[in-house]
């Protein structure tokens, strides 16, 4: 069970960000918007890897459906 999540701060940030059960949803969305994104299969949502040319590898269980979707 996760009770809190803390982002590491970068040198340009003044403090690290802590998310816990008392953090309002609006604040959580502001903190993570644009930071947690992955490309996944458009059919089953499994995260897709890329090859050395930055081309997404197919999700073999979902072939012939080859859609890629971004998840936030």
C-alpha positions, 0 to 999 in steps of 0.5 A: 500500500502506497501512502505517499509519493514524492517527486525528486526536485531538480536544481531549478525547483525549490522543493520536492513535491509530495502527494499523499491522501490529503492532497486535493485532486486538482493539485495532483493533476497540476503536479503530474500533467505532462510528466507521466506519459507512456505510449501503449497499445490502443487495444489492451493499454500495455506499454509499448517499447521502441526499437533502435529507430524509435519505432514502436514494437507491436503488441503481439497479442493484439495483432492485427490491431496496431494502434498506439495511444498515449496514456497520462 
